[in-house]
Amino acid sequence: MLQIVSPLERMFDSCGARRFLQPMLLKSRSMKLLLVGAFMASTFGISSVAMAHAPVRGIAPLANQNLKKAPIVVELLAGEAGLGTSPDDYISVLDASGANHASALTTLEQGDFSRISAPVSSMNSGWYAVHWNVLSQDGHPMGGEDGGWWSFGVNGKTAKAGTRKLSFANPSKPTGVPATFTASLNGLRIGQRTLTATVKWGTITSVKWTIMNSPIAQHKGATFSWPVSCVKKTRVCAAKGIIPFVANYRIDVQISAKTKQGQLTSVWSTTGTSAG
């Protein structure tokens, strides 16, 4: 199953994460939780991904955002207190060459949550990928065995490119739905892109790009989720996100459909190699 990431459509300042609410000494637990809620809404893009074990409550910078200025930190908000101190925890911020721009982690409790930060430096204009993992209190990795990913840009440039028709196939050939469908991508080059498809027999619920092959070892296996919006009347769905690096990708599209056999949720896939 693909994971759906729907960050709250709320932008923080272009420097990434400067405007944090500072911890305050509060007399009651209810007031403290209220402050934490305000902190989350104003600072982080709120993620709807309920990961196994402790959930991720927010990230900064937002996934698929193109900042005007480089951030000074990259952060995530974990849904448990006391996290971010394991030697296996990490936040890496990778550029196109695979260089890591993040330094050592710091962690700060915010009520029942953990704000886990990594200062970043020497970030030039371009596209970046965040690779992270944090152990939850029960010892399981919040980002999965291989860690979680998201991408963002710093004055990233999106080159003009021709529309590409991509054919998606479902190898399991589920009953009651087409085994293939076609989508349009406004350019298979790095930058901010849009994947559009008309699916009259179902609804696209998530889109995920996974790097299968890359000359940069640090990029292999990276996965990037694109948020999806659909127009019910026309059955047109659009997913918008970032292709951060030149690589060969597998693109997975999850579709939910009503069939005679009942509700179906399955994945259609294709591959493509992006250019610079």
C-alpha positions as CSV (number, residue, x, y, z in Angstrom):
1,M,0.0,0.0,0.0
2,L,1.2,3.5,-0.8
3,Q,1.4,6.1,1.9
4,I,-0.6,9.3,1.4
5,V,1.1,12.5,2.6
6,S,-1.2,15.6,2.7
7,P,0.7,18.5,4.3
8,L,-1.4,21.3,5.8
9,E,-1.6,24.1,3.2
10,R,0.1,26.6,5.5
11,M,3.5,28.1,4.7
12,F,6.1,29.1,7.3
13,D,8.7,31.8,6.5
14,S,11.1,31.3,3.6
15,C,14.0,30.6,5.8
16,G,12.4,27.4,6.8
17,A,11.9,27.2,10.5
18,R,12.9,30.5,12.2
19,R,9.5,31.2,13.8
20,F,9.2,28.6,16.5
21,L,7.2,29.1,19.6
22,Q,9.5,28.9,22.5
23,P,8.6,26.6,25.4
24,M,6.8,28.3,28.3
25,L,6.2,27.5,31.9
26,L,2.5,26.8,32.1
27,K,0.5,25.9,35.2
28,S,-1.8,23.4,33.7
29,R,-1.4,20.5,31.3
30,S,-4.4,21.6,29.2
31,M,-2.7,25.0,28.5
32,K,0.5,23.3,27.6
33,L,-1.2,21.1,25.1
34,L,-2.9,24.1,23.6
35,L,0.5,25.7,23.1
36,V,1.9,22.6,21.4
37,G,-1.1,22.6,19.0
38,A,-0.4,26.2,18.1
39,F,3.2,25.4,17.6
40,M,2.5,22.5,15.3
41,A,0.0,24.4,13.1
42,S,2.2,27.5,12.7
43,T,5.5,25.9,12.1
44,F,5.2,22.4,10.5
45,G,3.4,21.0,7.5
46,I,1.0,18.5,9.2
47,S,1.3,15.0,7.9
48,S,-1.7,12.7,7.7
49,V,0.6,9.7,7.6
50,A,-0.1,7.5,10.6
51,M,3.2,5.6,10.6
52,A,3.4,2.4,12.6
53,H,4.2,3.2,16.2
54,A,4.8,6.9,16.9
55,P,3.2,9.0,14.1
56,V,4.9,11.9,12.4
57,R,2.9,15.1,13.3
58,G,4.8,17.5,11.0
59,I,7.8,18.3,8.9
60,A,9.7,21.5,8.0
61,P,10.4,22.5,5.3
62,L,7.2,21.2,3.8
63,A,7.4,18.4,1.2
64,N,7.4,19.6,-2.4
65,Q,8.0,23.2,-1.4
66,N,10.4,25.5,-3.3
67,L,11.9,28.0,-0.8
68,K,13.2,31.4,-1.7
69,K,15.9,31.2,0.9
70,A,17.8,28.2,2.3
71,P,16.5,26.9,5.7
72,I,18.7,27.0,8.7
73,V,17.3,23.7,10.1
74,V,15.3,20.7,8.9
75,E,12.9,19.3,11.5
76,L,10.2,16.8,12.2
77,L,7.7,16.6,15.0
78,A,7.3,13.1,16.4
79,G,4.1,12.0,18.2
80,E,5.9,10.8,21.3
81,A,8.0,12.5,24.0
82,G,11.6,11.6,24.6
83,L,12.6,10.7,21.0
84,G,15.6,11.7,18.9
85,T,18.4,10.5,21.2
86,S,19.1,7.0,19.8
87,P,22.5,6.6,17.9
88,D,20.4,5.2,15.1
89,D,18.4,8.4,14.6
90,Y,19.3,10.6,11.7
91,I,18.3,13.4,9.4
92,S,20.3,13.8,6.2
93,V,19.7,16.5,3.6
94,L,21.1,15.4,0.3
95,D,21.9,17.4,-2.8
96,A,22.2,16.2,-6.4
97,S,25.8,15.0,-5.8
98,G,24.8,13.0,-2.7
99,A,26.5,15.4,-0.3
100,N,24.8,15.8,3.1
101,H,24.2,19.3,4.3
102,A,22.8,18.4,7.8
103,S,24.8,18.2,11.0
104,A,24.1,16.5,14.3
105,L,20.6,16.1,15.7
106,T,19.1,18.0,18.5
107,T,15.9,17.2,20.2
108,L,13.4,19.1,22.4
109,E,10.3,17.9,24.1
110,Q,7.1,19.8,23.2
111,G,4.4,18.5,25.5
112,D,3.7,14.9,24.4
113,F,5.8,15.4,21.2
114,S,9.5,15.5,20.2
115,R,10.8,18.3,18.0
116,I,13.9,16.7,16.3
117,S,16.1,19.1,14.4
118,A,19.2,19.1,12.2
119,P,21.0,22.4,11.4
120,V,21.9,22.7,7.7
121,S,24.5,24.8,5.9
122,S,26.1,25.5,2.5
123,M,22.8,25.0,0.6
124,N,23.0,26.5,-2.9
125,S,20.1,26.8,-5.3
126,G,18.7,23.5,-6.3
127,W,16.7,20.5,-5.3
128,Y,17.2,18.5,-2.1
129,A,16.0,15.3,-0.5
130,V,15.6,14.7,3.2
131,H,16.3,11.1,4.4
132,W,15.4,10.5,8.1
133,N,14.6,7.9,10.7
134,V,13.8,8.0,14.4
135,L,13.3,5.1,16.8
136,S,9.9,5.2,18.6
137,Q,9.6,4.3,22.2
138,D,8.9,0.7,21.4
139,G,12.2,0.5,19.4
140,H,10.7,0.5,15.9
141,P,11.9,2.9,13.2
142,M,9.3,5.6,12.5
143,G,10.5,5.9,8.9
144,G,10.4,2.2,8.2
145,E,13.4,-0.1,7.9
146,D,15.0,2.1,5.1
147,G,14.0,5.4,6.5
148,G,11.5,8.0,5.2
149,W,12.0,10.7,2.5
150,W,10.7,14.0,1.4
151,S,12.0,16.6,-1.1
152,F,12.1,20.4,-1.3
153,G,13.9,23.1,-3.3
154,V,15.9,26.2,-2.7
155,N,15.2,28.5,-5.6
156,G,15.1,25.3,-7.7
157,K,14.7,25.8,-11.4
158,T,12.2,23.8,-13.4
159,A,13.3,23.6,-17.0
160,K,10.7,23.6,-19.9
161,A,10.0,20.2,-21.1
162,G,7.5,18.5,-23.4
163,T,4.5,16.6,-22.1
164,R,5.1,12.9,-21.7
165,K,2.5,10.2,-22.0
166,L,3.0,7.5,-19.4
167,S,1.3,4.1,-19.5
168,F,0.6,2.5,-16.2
169,A,0.0,-1.3,-15.7
170,N,-1.3,-3.4,-12.9
171,P,0.5,-6.8,-13.1
172,S,-2.1,-8.5,-10.9
173,K,-4.9,-7.5,-13.4
174,P,-7.7,-7.2,-10.8
175,T,-11.2,-8.1,-11.9
176,G,-13.6,-5.3,-12.8
177,V,-11.0,-2.5,-13.7
178,P,-8.7,-1.9,-16.6
179,A,-5.2,-3.5,-16.4
180,T,-3.7,-0.3,-17.8
181,F,-4.3,3.5,-18.0
182,T,-2.5,6.5,-19.4
183,A,-1.4,9.7,-17.6
184,S,0.3,12.9,-18.7
185,L,3.4,14.3,-17.1
186,N,4.4,17.9,-18.0
187,G,8.1,17.0,-18.4
188,L,10.3,14.1,-17.3
189,R,13.0,16.5,-16.0
190,I,14.0,17.6,-12.5
191,G,11.9,20.3,-10.9
192,Q,8.3,20.8,-9.9
193,R,6.0,18.6,-12.1
194,T,2.3,17.6,-12.4
195,L,1.0,14.2,-13.3
196,T,-2.6,14.3,-14.7
197,A,-5.0,11.4,-15.5
198,T,-8.6,10.9,-16.2
199,V,-9.8,7.8,-14.4
200,K,-13.5,7.3,-14.9
201,W,-13.6,3.9,-13.2
202,G,-11.9,5.0,-10.0
203,T,-10.1,7.7,-8.0
204,I,-6.3,8.1,-7.6
205,T,-5.5,8.2,-3.9
206,S,-1.7,8.5,-3.9
207,V,1.3,8.8,-6.1
208,K,4.8,7.8,-5.2
209,W,8.1,8.1,-7.0
210,T,10.9,5.6,-6.1
211,I,14.5,5.9,-7.3
212,M,15.4,2.4,-8.7
213,N,18.8,3.3,-10.3
214,S,21.1,6.2,-9.9
215,P,24.8,7.0,-10.3
216,I,24.6,8.4,-6.8
217,A,24.5,5.6,-4.2
218,Q,23.0,7.8,-1.5
219,H,19.9,8.4,-3.7
220,K,19.0,4.8,-4.4
221,G,15.8,3.7,-2.8
222,A,14.6,7.2,-2.1
223,T,10.8,7.6,-2.3
224,F,8.8,10.8,-2.7
225,S,5.1,11.2,-2.3
226,W,3.0,13.6,-4.3
227,P,-0.3,14.9,-3.0
228,V,-3.3,14.3,-5.2
229,S,-6.4,16.3,-5.9
230,C,-9.4,15.0,-8.0
231,V,-12.4,16.7,-9.6
232,K,-15.4,14.4,-9.0
233,K,-17.4,15.7,-11.9
234,T,-14.7,15.2,-14.6
235,R,-12.9,12.4,-12.9
236,V,-9.6,14.2,-13.5
237,C,-6.9,13.7,-10.9
238,A,-3.7,15.7,-10.6
239,A,-0.6,15.0,-8.5
240,K,1.9,17.7,-8.0
241,G,5.4,17.3,-6.6
242,I,9.2,17.4,-7.2
243,I,11.5,15.3,-9.3
244,P,14.6,16.2,-7.3
245,F,17.4,14.2,-9.1
246,V,18.4,12.7,-12.4
247,A,17.6,9.0,-11.9
248,N,15.5,6.0,-13.1
249,Y,12.2,6.1,-11.2
250,R,9.4,3.7,-10.6
251,I,6.1,5.6,-10.4
252,D,3.3,3.9,-8.4
253,V,-0.3,5.2,-8.6
254,Q,-2.8,3.8,-6.1
255,I,-6.4,3.8,-7.2
256,S,-9.6,3.1,-5.3
257,A,-12.6,1.8,-7.3
258,K,-16.0,0.3,-6.8
259,T,-16.4,-3.0,-8.6
260,K,-19.0,-5.8,-8.7
261,Q,-16.8,-7.7,-6.3
262,G,-16.8,-4.7,-3.9
263,Q,-14.4,-1.9,-3.1
264,L,-10.9,-2.4,-4.7
265,T,-7.7,-0.6,-3.8
266,S,-4.7,-1.5,-6.0
267,V,-1.5,-0.1,-7.5
268,W,-0.6,0.6,-11.2
269,S,3.0,1.3,-12.0
270,T,5.4,2.5,-14.7
271,T,9.1,3.5,-15.0
272,G,10.8,6.6,-16.4
273,T,14.3,8.2,-16.4
274,S,14.4,11.9,-15.6
275,A,16.8,14.3,-17.3
276,G,18.5,17.3,-15.8
